[in-house]
Amino acid sequence: MMHSKSLFLGAAALLGVVALQCSKSREDLSNPKHLTLIGGAPGGGWAATMEGVAESIRKGLPGVEVTMQPGEDAPNVVRIARQEGQLAMAYSPTVRSARVGKEPFKEAYPTLRALCGLRTAVCQAVVLEKTGLNSLAEVKEKKYPLLVSLNVRGSSMAIISEAILDAYGVRLKDIESWGGQVLFLPINPVSELIRDGKANALFSYIAIPVPQFLDLSTTHHLKLLSLEEPVRKKIIEEFGVLEVRIPPKTYPFQEGEVVTIGFPDVLVIHEATPEALAYEMLKSIYDNRDYLGTVHVSLKGLTAKRMREVGGVPLHPGAERFFREQGVL
């Protein structure tokens, strides 16, 4: 009898410890002492933006240590899905693809949610004026030997760039058969190639205006191309992106309006993040929107309506609560 009683008391004590540990874990999760935010490459727009977001959260959640880590679009969403950080920057098409396991992902990450959108990444197809191209449709018509970068291989940007060319009837192998070359480089390296005469076109997905284009235009004659309506409709339907109009004179070399597509940069969050924490992080970002406008030009004029645009990614419940309070959901 005594032996059974000892076993019972020991088991009860053990269960008590486990319960206490579980309770402590829940408390730690709901009231974190430390948050990890994941941005982009050091010195880039995402890094600056996420440092601004981190500082906004520090102001709104005093006592919580917020640290920044560098990152990259697709790897960022995988890290959030694995709960290796609390918040990360990503393109909305990337998050949508990750949730269902679509290229470039080999498995689905359905636990991903959006906290909010911040900037609009605008597809900008730029060619050197000396190519004589006035439309991407002319690439096929003239069998033009483009030396073009589609952006980083395997990224949403490169996948969308290839889909745009495909909508014009241009396959990557066609470009090579016409004497051209397809590159998979981010904007800084390809800008240098253009300077060296080793590239004549690129697709960029950055908030306007793109500093590299302004810089290039001081030494090279550039042309910013619109996407024709049937192509825009096809890409919008396939990737859930938006139509974007770039106003005249956004760049010195741009005369008229350019019509293209774009999509939000979103702050991606795990669905297991407590609703209260997600709400407070978003509120902190919103309350410090004027400060964010000083961090990066693309963040000027942030509104609740604009932050609500997340490119079709499901919102976290904490974000839903916040946007309902703001009257935009």
Contacts in CASP RR format, 6 or more apart in sequence:
PFRMAT RR
TARGET T0000
AUTHOR 0000-0000-0000
METHOD contacts of the structure
MODEL  1
MMHSKSLFLGAAALLGVVALQCSKSREDLSNPKHLTLIGGAPGGGWAATM
EGVAESIRKGLPGVEVTMQPGEDAPNVVRIARQEGQLAMAYSPTVRSARV
GKEPFKEAYPTLRALCGLRTAVCQAVVLEKTGLNSLAEVKEKKYPLLVSL
NVRGSSMAIISEAILDAYGVRLKDIESWGGQVLFLPINPVSELIRDGKAN
ALFSYIAIPVPQFLDLSTTHHLKLLSLEEPVRKKIIEEFGVLEVRIPPKT
YPFQEGEVVTIGFPDVLVIHEATPEALAYEMLKSIYDNRDYLGTVHVSLK
GLTAKRMREVGGVPLHPGAERFFREQGVL
29 274 0 8 1.000
29 277 0 8 1.000
30 274 0 8 1.000
30 276 0 8 1.000
30 277 0 8 1.000
32 64 0 8 1.000
32 86 0 8 1.000
32 277 0 8 1.000
33 63 0 8 1.000
33 64 0 8 1.000
33 65 0 8 1.000
34 64 0 8 1.000
34 65 0 8 1.000
34 66 0 8 1.000
34 67 0 8 1.000
35 57 0 8 1.000
35 61 0 8 1.000
35 64 0 8 1.000
35 65 0 8 1.000
35 66 0 8 1.000
35 67 0 8 1.000
35 85 0 8 1.000
35 86 0 8 1.000
35 87 0 8 1.000
35 281 0 8 1.000
36 67 0 8 1.000
36 69 0 8 1.000
36 84 0 8 1.000
36 85 0 8 1.000
36 86 0 8 1.000
36 87 0 8 1.000
37 50 0 8 1.000
37 53 0 8 1.000
37 54 0 8 1.000
37 57 0 8 1.000
37 66 0 8 1.000
37 67 0 8 1.000
37 68 0 8 1.000
37 69 0 8 1.000
37 85 0 8 1.000
37 86 0 8 1.000
37 87 0 8 1.000
37 88 0 8 1.000
38 50 0 8 1.000
38 68 0 8 1.000
38 69 0 8 1.000
38 70 0 8 1.000
38 71 0 8 1.000
38 76 0 8 1.000
38 79 0 8 1.000
38 80 0 8 1.000
38 85 0 8 1.000
38 87 0 8 1.000
38 88 0 8 1.000
38 89 0 8 1.000
39 46 0 8 1.000
39 47 0 8 1.000
39 49 0 8 1.000
39 50 0 8 1.000
39 68 0 8 1.000
39 69 0 8 1.000
39 70 0 8 1.000
39 71 0 8 1.000
39 76 0 8 1.000
39 88 0 8 1.000
39 89 0 8 1.000
40 46 0 8 1.000
40 47 0 8 1.000
40 50 0 8 1.000
40 70 0 8 1.000
40 71 0 8 1.000
40 72 0 8 1.000
40 76 0 8 1.000
40 89 0 8 1.000
41 47 0 8 1.000
41 70 0 8 1.000
41 71 0 8 1.000
41 72 0 8 1.000
42 70 0 8 1.000
45 296 0 8 1.000
46 71 0 8 1.000
46 89 0 8 1.000
46 265 0 8 1.000
47 68 0 8 1.000
47 70 0 8 1.000
48 295 0 8 1.000
48 296 0 8 1.000
49 89 0 8 1.000
49 118 0 8 1.000
49 119 0 8 1.000
49 265 0 8 1.000
49 292 0 8 1.000
49 295 0 8 1.000
49 296 0 8 1.000
49 298 0 8 1.000
49 299 0 8 1.000
50 68 0 8 1.000
50 89 0 8 1.000
51 68 0 8 1.000
51 295 0 8 1.000
52 291 0 8 1.000
52 292 0 8 1.000
52 295 0 8 1.000
53 87 0 8 1.000
53 118 0 8 1.000
53 267 0 8 1.000
53 285 0 8 1.000
53 292 0 8 1.000
54 66 0 8 1.000
54 67 0 8 1.000
54 68 0 8 1.000
55 66 0 8 1.000
55 288 0 8 1.000
55 291 0 8 1.000
56 284 0 8 1.000
56 285 0 8 1.000
56 287 0 8 1.000
56 288 0 8 1.000
56 291 0 8 1.000
56 292 0 8 1.000
57 64 0 8 1.000
57 66 0 8 1.000
57 281 0 8 1.000
57 284 0 8 1.000
57 285 0 8 1.000
58 64 0 8 1.000
58 66 0 8 1.000
59 284 0 8 1.000
59 287 0 8 1.000
59 288 0 8 1.000
59 291 0 8 1.000
60 280 0 8 1.000
60 283 0 8 1.000
60 284 0 8 1.000
60 287 0 8 1.000
60 288 0 8 1.000
61 280 0 8 1.000
61 281 0 8 1.000
61 284 0 8 1.000
69 85 0 8 1.000
71 88 0 8 1.000
72 152 0 8 1.000
73 89 0 8 1.000
73 90 0 8 1.000
73 91 0 8 1.000
73 94 0 8 1.000
73 152 0 8 1.000
73 155 0 8 1.000
73 156 0 8 1.000
73 157 0 8 1.000
74 90 0 8 1.000
74 94 0 8 1.000
74 98 0 8 1.000
74 104 0 8 1.000
74 105 0 8 1.000
74 154 0 8 1.000
74 155 0 8 1.000
74 156 0 8 1.000
76 88 0 8 1.000
76 89 0 8 1.000
76 90 0 8 1.000
76 268 0 8 1.000
77 88 0 8 1.000
77 90 0 8 1.000
77 94 0 8 1.000
77 95 0 8 1.000
77 98 0 8 1.000
77 109 0 8 1.000
77 112 0 8 1.000
77 268 0 8 1.000
78 98 0 8 1.000
78 105 0 8 1.000
78 109 0 8 1.000
79 85 0 8 1.000
79 88 0 8 1.000
80 86 0 8 1.000
80 87 0 8 1.000
80 88 0 8 1.000
80 112 0 8 1.000
80 268 0 8 1.000
80 269 0 8 1.000
80 270 0 8 1.000
81 98 0 8 1.000
81 109 0 8 1.000
81 111 0 8 1.000
81 112 0 8 1.000
81 270 0 8 1.000
83 270 0 8 1.000
83 272 0 8 1.000
86 269 0 8 1.000
86 270 0 8 1.000
86 273 0 8 1.000
86 281 0 8 1.000
87 115 0 8 1.000
87 267 0 8 1.000
87 268 0 8 1.000
87 269 0 8 1.000
87 281 0 8 1.000
88 267 0 8 1.000
88 268 0 8 1.000
89 118 0 8 1.000
89 265 0 8 1.000
89 266 0 8 1.000
89 267 0 8 1.000
89 268 0 8 1.000
90 265 0 8 1.000
90 266 0 8 1.000
90 268 0 8 1.000
91 121 0 8 1.000
91 156 0 8 1.000
91 157 0 8 1.000
91 205 0 8 1.000
91 263 0 8 1.000
91 264 0 8 1.000
91 265 0 8 1.000
91 266 0 8 1.000
92 114 0 8 1.000
92 117 0 8 1.000
92 241 0 8 1.000
92 263 0 8 1.000
92 264 0 8 1.000
92 265 0 8 1.000
92 266 0 8 1.000
92 310 0 8 1.000
92 311 0 8 1.000
92 312 0 8 1.000
92 313 0 8 1.000
93 156 0 8 1.000
93 159 0 8 1.000
93 160 0 8 1.000
93 239 0 8 1.000
93 240 0 8 1.000
93 241 0 8 1.000
93 263 0 8 1.000
93 311 0 8 1.000
94 155 0 8 1.000
94 156 0 8 1.000
95 112 0 8 1.000
95 114 0 8 1.000
95 266 0 8 1.000
95 268 0 8 1.000
95 313 0 8 1.000
96 102 0 8 1.000
96 239 0 8 1.000
96 240 0 8 1.000
96 311 0 8 1.000
96 312 0 8 1.000
96 313 0 8 1.000
97 103 0 8 1.000
97 104 0 8 1.000
97 105 0 8 1.000
97 156 0 8 1.000
98 105 0 8 1.000
98 108 0 8 1.000
98 109 0 8 1.000
98 112 0 8 1.000
99 108 0 8 1.000
99 109 0 8 1.000
99 110 0 8 1.000
99 112 0 8 1.000
99 313 0 8 1.000
99 314 0 8 1.000
100 108 0 8 1.000
100 110 0 8 1.000
101 107 0 8 1.000
101 108 0 8 1.000
101 109 0 8 1.000
103 154 0 8 1.000
103 159 0 8 1.000
104 154 0 8 1.000
104 155 0 8 1.000
104 156 0 8 1.000
104 159 0 8 1.000
111 270 0 8 1.000
111 271 0 8 1.000
111 272 0 8 1.000
112 268 0 8 1.000
112 269 0 8 1.000
112 270 0 8 1.000
112 271 0 8 1.000
112 313 0 8 1.000
113 268 0 8 1.000
113 269 0 8 1.000
113 270 0 8 1.000
113 271 0 8 1.000
113 313 0 8 1.000
113 314 0 8 1.000
113 315 0 8 1.000
113 316 0 8 1.000
113 319 0 8 1.000
114 266 0 8 1.000
114 267 0 8 1.000
114 268 0 8 1.000
114 269 0 8 1.000
114 310 0 8 1.000
114 311 0 8 1.000
114 312 0 8 1.000
114 313 0 8 1.000
114 314 0 8 1.000
114 315 0 8 1.000
114 316 0 8 1.000
114 319 0 8 1.000
115 266 0 8 1.000
115 267 0 8 1.000
115 268 0 8 1.000
115 269 0 8 1.000
115 278 0 8 1.000
115 281 0 8 1.000
115 282 0 8 1.000
115 315 0 8 1.000
115 316 0 8 1.000
115 319 0 8 1.000
116 266 0 8 1.000
116 267 0 8 1.000
116 282 0 8 1.000
116 285 0 8 1.000
116 286 0 8 1.000
116 307 0 8 1.000
116 308 0 8 1.000
116 310 0 8 1.000
116 319 0 8 1.000
117 264 0 8 1.000
117 265 0 8 1.000
117 266 0 8 1.000
117 267 0 8 1.000
117 306 0 8 1.000
117 307 0 8 1.000
117 308 0 8 1.000
117 309 0 8 1.000
117 310 0 8 1.000
118 264 0 8 1.000
118 265 0 8 1.000
118 266 0 8 1.000
118 267 0 8 1.000
118 292 0 8 1.000
118 298 0 8 1.000
118 299 0 8 1.000
118 302 0 8 1.000
118 307 0 8 1.000
119 207 0 8 1.000
119 264 0 8 1.000
119 265 0 8 1.000
119 296 0 8 1.000
119 298 0 8 1.000
119 299 0 8 1.000
120 207 0 8 1.000
120 242 0 8 1.000
120 244 0 8 1.000
120 262 0 8 1.000
120 263 0 8 1.000
120 264 0 8 1.000
120 265 0 8 1.000
120 298 0 8 1.000
120 309 0 8 1.000
121 157 0 8 1.000
121 205 0 8 1.000
121 206 0 8 1.000
121 207 0 8 1.000
121 262 0 8 1.000
121 263 0 8 1.000
121 264 0 8 1.000
121 265 0 8 1.000
122 205 0 8 1.000
122 206 0 8 1.000
122 207 0 8 1.000
122 208 0 8 1.000
122 244 0 8 1.000
122 246 0 8 1.000
122 260 0 8 1.000
122 261 0 8 1.000
122 262 0 8 1.000
123 160 0 8 1.000
123 161 0 8 1.000
123 164 0 8 1.000
123 203 0 8 1.000
123 204 0 8 1.000
123 205 0 8 1.000
123 227 0 8 1.000
123 241 0 8 1.000
123 244 0 8 1.000
123 260 0 8 1.000
123 261 0 8 1.000
123 262 0 8 1.000
124 203 0 8 1.000
124 204 0 8 1.000
124 205 0 8 1.000
124 206 0 8 1.000
124 208 0 8 1.000
124 210 0 8 1.000
124 213 0 8 1.000
124 224 0 8 1.000
124 246 0 8 1.000
124 258 0 8 1.000
124 260 0 8 1.000
125 136 0 8 1.000
125 164 0 8 1.000
125 201 0 8 1.000
125 202 0 8 1.000
125 203 0 8 1.000
125 224 0 8 1.000
125 225 0 8 1.000
125 227 0 8 1.000
125 260 0 8 1.000
126 201 0 8 1.000
126 202 0 8 1.000
126 204 0 8 1.000
126 213 0 8 1.000
126 222 0 8 1.000
126 223 0 8 1.000
126 224 0 8 1.000
126 225 0 8 1.000
127 133 0 8 1.000
127 146 0 8 1.000
127 200 0 8 1.000
127 201 0 8 1.000
127 222 0 8 1.000
127 223 0 8 1.000
127 225 0 8 1.000
128 194 0 8 1.000
128 200 0 8 1.000
128 201 0 8 1.000
128 220 0 8 1.000
128 221 0 8 1.000
128 222 0 8 1.000
128 223 0 8 1.000
129 220 0 8 1.000
129 221 0 8 1.000
129 222 0 8 1.000
129 223 0 8 1.000
129 253 0 8 1.000
130 200 0 8 1.000
130 221 0 8 1.000
131 144 0 8 1.000
131 146 0 8 1.000
131 200 0 8 1.000
131 201 0 8 1.000
131 223 0 8 1.000
132 138 0 8 1.000
132 223 0 8 1.000
133 139 0 8 1.000
133 142 0 8 1.000
133 144 0 8 1.000
133 201 0 8 1.000
133 223 0 8 1.000
133 225 0 8 1.000
134 223 0 8 1.000
134 225 0 8 1.000
135 225 0 8 1.000
135 226 0 8 1.000
135 228 0 8 1.000
136 164 0 8 1.000
136 165 0 8 1.000
136 168 0 8 1.000
136 170 0 8 1.000
136 225 0 8 1.000
136 227 0 8 1.000
136 231 0 8 1.000
137 168 0 8 1.000
137 228 0 8 1.000
138 144 0 8 1.000
139 146 0 8 1.000
139 165 0 8 1.000
139 168 0 8 1.000
139 170 0 8 1.000
139 175 0 8 1.000
140 168 0 8 1.000
140 169 0 8 1.000
140 170 0 8 1.000
140 174 0 8 1.000
143 174 0 8 1.000
143 178 0 8 1.000
144 178 0 8 1.000
145 175 0 8 1.000
145 178 0 8 1.000
145 179 0 8 1.000
145 180 0 8 1.000
146 175 0 8 1.000
146 178 0 8 1.000
146 180 0 8 1.000
146 181 0 8 1.000
146 182 0 8 1.000
146 200 0 8 1.000
146 201 0 8 1.000
147 180 0 8 1.000
147 181 0 8 1.000
147 183 0 8 1.000
147 193 0 8 1.000
147 198 0 8 1.000
147 199 0 8 1.000
147 200 0 8 1.000
147 201 0 8 1.000
148 175 0 8 1.000
148 180 0 8 1.000
148 181 0 8 1.000
148 182 0 8 1.000
148 183 0 8 1.000
148 199 0 8 1.000
148 200 0 8 1.000
148 201 0 8 1.000
148 202 0 8 1.000
148 203 0 8 1.000
149 182 0 8 1.000
149 183 0 8 1.000
149 184 0 8 1.000
149 185 0 8 1.000
149 190 0 8 1.000
149 193 0 8 1.000
149 199 0 8 1.000
149 201 0 8 1.000
149 202 0 8 1.000
149 203 0 8 1.000
150 157 0 8 1.000
150 158 0 8 1.000
150 161 0 8 1.000
150 162 0 8 1.000
150 165 0 8 1.000
150 182 0 8 1.000
150 183 0 8 1.000
150 184 0 8 1.000
150 203 0 8 1.000
151 157 0 8 1.000
151 158 0 8 1.000
151 161 0 8 1.000
151 184 0 8 1.000
151 185 0 8 1.000
151 186 0 8 1.000
151 187 0 8 1.000
151 202 0 8 1.000
151 203 0 8 1.000
151 204 0 8 1.000
151 205 0 8 1.000
152 158 0 8 1.000
152 184 0 8 1.000
152 185 0 8 1.000
152 186 0 8 1.000
153 184 0 8 1.000
154 184 0 8 1.000
156 239 0 8 1.000
157 203 0 8 1.000
157 205 0 8 1.000
158 184 0 8 1.000
160 205 0 8 1.000
160 235 0 8 1.000
160 239 0 8 1.000
160 241 0 8 1.000
160 261 0 8 1.000
161 203 0 8 1.000
162 172 0 8 1.000
163 234 0 8 1.000
163 235 0 8 1.000
163 238 0 8 1.000
163 239 0 8 1.000
164 203 0 8 1.000
164 227 0 8 1.000
164 231 0 8 1.000
164 235 0 8 1.000
165 171 0 8 1.000
165 172 0 8 1.000
165 175 0 8 1.000
167 230 0 8 1.000
167 231 0 8 1.000
167 234 0 8 1.000
167 235 0 8 1.000
168 231 0 8 1.000
172 182 0 8 1.000
175 181 0 8 1.000
175 182 0 8 1.000
176 182 0 8 1.000
183 190 0 8 1.000
183 193 0 8 1.000
183 199 0 8 1.000
185 193 0 8 1.000
187 202 0 8 1.000
187 204 0 8 1.000
187 206 0 8 1.000
187 210 0 8 1.000
187 212 0 8 1.000
188 212 0 8 1.000
190 199 0 8 1.000
190 202 0 8 1.000
191 202 0 8 1.000
191 212 0 8 1.000
191 215 0 8 1.000
191 216 0 8 1.000
193 199 0 8 1.000
194 200 0 8 1.000
194 202 0 8 1.000
194 216 0 8 1.000
194 220 0 8 1.000
195 216 0 8 1.000
195 219 0 8 1.000
195 220 0 8 1.000
204 210 0 8 1.000
204 212 0 8 1.000
204 213 0 8 1.000
205 262 0 8 1.000
207 265 0 8 1.000
207 296 0 8 1.000
207 297 0 8 1.000
207 298 0 8 1.000
208 246 0 8 1.000
208 250 0 8 1.000
208 298 0 8 1.000
209 250 0 8 1.000
209 251 0 8 1.000
213 222 0 8 1.000
213 224 0 8 1.000
213 251 0 8 1.000
214 251 0 8 1.000
214 252 0 8 1.000
216 222 0 8 1.000
217 251 0 8 1.000
217 252 0 8 1.000
217 253 0 8 1.000
221 253 0 8 1.000
222 251 0 8 1.000
222 253 0 8 1.000
223 253 0 8 1.000
224 246 0 8 1.000
224 251 0 8 1.000
224 253 0 8 1.000
224 254 0 8 1.000
224 258 0 8 1.000
225 258 0 8 1.000
226 258 0 8 1.000
226 259 0 8 1.000
226 260 0 8 1.000
227 235 0 8 1.000
227 259 0 8 1.000
227 260 0 8 1.000
227 261 0 8 1.000
229 259 0 8 1.000
232 243 0 8 1.000
232 259 0 8 1.000
232 260 0 8 1.000
232 261 0 8 1.000
235 241 0 8 1.000
235 261 0 8 1.000
236 242 0 8 1.000
236 243 0 8 1.000
236 261 0 8 1.000
239 263 0 8 1.000
240 263 0 8 1.000
240 311 0 8 1.000
240 312 0 8 1.000
241 261 0 8 1.000
241 262 0 8 1.000
241 263 0 8 1.000
241 311 0 8 1.000
242 261 0 8 1.000
242 262 0 8 1.000
242 263 0 8 1.000
242 309 0 8 1.000
242 311 0 8 1.000
243 259 0 8 1.000
243 260 0 8 1.000
243 261 0 8 1.000
243 262 0 8 1.000
244 259 0 8 1.000
244 260 0 8 1.000
244 261 0 8 1.000
244 262 0 8 1.000
245 257 0 8 1.000
245 258 0 8 1.000
245 259 0 8 1.000
245 260 0 8 1.000
246 254 0 8 1.000
246 257 0 8 1.000
246 258 0 8 1.000
246 259 0 8 1.000
246 260 0 8 1.000
247 257 0 8 1.000
248 254 0 8 1.000
248 255 0 8 1.000
248 256 0 8 1.000
248 257 0 8 1.000
249 255 0 8 1.000
249 256 0 8 1.000
250 258 0 8 1.000
263 311 0 8 1.000
264 309 0 8 1.000
264 310 0 8 1.000
264 311 0 8 1.000
266 310 0 8 1.000
266 311 0 8 1.000
266 313 0 8 1.000
267 285 0 8 1.000
268 313 0 8 1.000
269 278 0 8 1.000
269 316 0 8 1.000
269 319 0 8 1.000
271 316 0 8 1.000
273 316 0 8 1.000
275 316 0 8 1.000
275 317 0 8 1.000
275 318 0 8 1.000
275 321 0 8 1.000
276 318 0 8 1.000
278 316 0 8 1.000
278 317 0 8 1.000
278 318 0 8 1.000
278 319 0 8 1.000
279 318 0 8 1.000
279 319 0 8 1.000
279 321 0 8 1.000
279 322 0 8 1.000
282 307 0 8 1.000
282 318 0 8 1.000
282 319 0 8 1.000
282 322 0 8 1.000
283 322 0 8 1.000
285 292 0 8 1.000
285 307 0 8 1.000
286 302 0 8 1.000
286 304 0 8 1.000
286 307 0 8 1.000
286 322 0 8 1.000
286 326 0 8 1.000
289 299 0 8 1.000
289 301 0 8 1.000
289 302 0 8 1.000
289 303 0 8 1.000
292 299 0 8 1.000
292 302 0 8 1.000
293 299 0 8 1.000
293 300 0 8 1.000
293 301 0 8 1.000
293 302 0 8 1.000
304 323 0 8 1.000
304 326 0 8 1.000
304 327 0 8 1.000
304 328 0 8 1.000
305 328 0 8 1.000
307 323 0 8 1.000
308 323 0 8 1.000
308 326 0 8 1.000
308 328 0 8 1.000
308 329 0 8 1.000
315 323 0 8 1.000
315 329 0 8 1.000
320 329 0 8 1.000
323 329 0 8 1.000
END
